[in-house]
Amino acid sequence: MKGRDLVAWNLRRLRVARELSQDALALEAGVDRTYVGRLERRLENPTIAVLERLASALEVPLVELFIEPLEGSRPPEPLRAGRKVK
């Protein structure tokens, strides 16, 4: 898996694990919700500054966005019931 794919995978994994909607994460990180969605769909290449803000909003070190998933891991599921704000 390459950089953008790792970021997309881990961004969704961490966001869903914390039960944060894209809206809530975007608000906390100071980015647009549609940008978070495009990152998760691998349509954007974020800057380091944006990655730092996302990691901070998720309360994880930046390196967490670059962790290789275990072989055979299933992609993170979306949150149930759409936009859930915690």
Secondary structure, DSSP 8 states (H G I E B T S, - for coil): --HHHHHHHHHHHHHHHTT--HHHHHHHHTS-HHHHHHHHTT-----HHHHHHHHHHHTS-GGGGG----TT-------TTS----
